[in-house]
Amino acid sequence: MAVFVKIAEYEKLDKLLEETKEKITEIKETLSNIEDIRQKENDQVEEWSKEITEVDELMNEVDELLLSNKE
């Protein structure tokens, strides 16, 4: 079965498909950037968590030293 399409309609469709491909590429790049940012945020939060844990441990040591000196 032969399909006949007007050249103008074919060109419009071809242009639309090309624009859609470009948009998909842009979306993929945006998602990749978002993933990078999210990873950096997660790394930073993890670093902050480690630092807070270290400070907490130091505070507990200081507290224990102070309490042991009272006795």
C-alpha angles and dihedrals in degrees: 000000000000120000118209119200127180112248091233091054091047091051091049090050092047091051091048091050091049092050090048091052090051091050091049089052090050091049092050090051091048092050090049090052091049091051090051092050092047091051091050090049091049091049091050093048090049090051091050090049091053091049092050090049090051092049090048091052091049091049090051090051091050090047091051091048092050092048093047090052091055091061 
